[in-house]
């Protein structure tokens, strides 16, 4: 996995914050996403949200929990989107 920006959580090729976050910082401390919203992940999320494939919740929650344990950070809110 490529390094991620400490501000927005997007992949970046520089350590710390990406260029966008250095010049226009977010009003929050940080955002993290387990996946980029593309390809198979996008299809799975759409199947969950629009086709009622609730069985995908178990898989996605397990992946989120594993990621959180491996990459802890302070949080006021966890929100699957």
C-alpha positions in Angstrom: 0.0 0.0 0.0 1.4 3.4 -0.9 2.0 6.0 1.9 -1.0 8.0 2.8 -1.5 11.7 3.6 -1.7 12.3 7.4 -4.5 14.8 6.7 -6.9 13.4 4.1 -5.8 9.8 3.9 -5.3 9.8 0.2 -2.3 8.0 -1.3 0.7 10.3 -1.7 4.3 10.1 -2.8 5.6 12.2 0.0 5.7 11.6 3.8 3.4 13.6 6.0 0.7 15.7 4.3 0.0 15.7 0.6 0.4 19.0 -1.4 -3.3 19.8 -1.2 -3.4 19.4 2.6 -0.2 21.4 3.1 -1.7 24.4 1.1 -5.4 24.0 2.1 -5.5 22.1 5.4 -8.8 20.4 6.4 -10.7 21.7 9.4 -10.4 18.3 11.0 -7.3 16.4 12.2 -7.6 13.5 9.7 -9.6 11.1 7.6 -8.8 7.5 6.9 -10.3 5.0 4.5 -9.4 1.4 4.3 -9.9 1.3 0.5 -9.8 3.5 -2.5 -13.4 3.7 -3.8 -12.8 2.0 -7.1 -13.1 -1.4 -8.9 -14.2 -4.3 -6.8 -14.6 -2.2 -3.6 -16.9 0.2 -5.4 -19.0 -2.8 -6.7 -19.2 -4.4 -3.2 -20.3 -1.1 -1.6 -22.9 -0.5 -4.2 -24.2 -4.1 -3.8 -24.4 -3.6 -0.1 -26.1 -0.2 -0.3 -28.4 -0.6 -3.3 -28.9 -4.4 -3.7 -29.3 -5.2 0.0 -26.3 -7.6 0.1 -26.0 -7.4 3.9 -23.7 -10.4 4.0 -20.9 -8.0 2.8 -21.2 -6.1 6.1 -19.4 -8.9 8.0 -16.5 -9.0 5.6 -16.1 -5.2 5.5 -16.4 -4.7 9.3 -13.8 -7.4 9.8 -11.4 -5.7 7.4 -12.1 -2.3 9.0 -11.4 -3.7 12.5 -8.2 -5.4 11.4 -7.0 -2.2 9.8 -7.9 -0.1 12.9 -6.0 -2.5 15.2 -2.9 -2.3 12.9 -3.1 1.5 12.4 -4.6 3.0 15.5 -5.4 6.7 15.7 -7.5 8.8 18.0 -11.1 9.2 16.8 -14.4 10.8 17.9 -16.3 8.9 15.2 -16.0 5.8 13.1 -18.3 5.9 10.1 -18.6 3.4 7.3 -19.7 5.3 4.2 
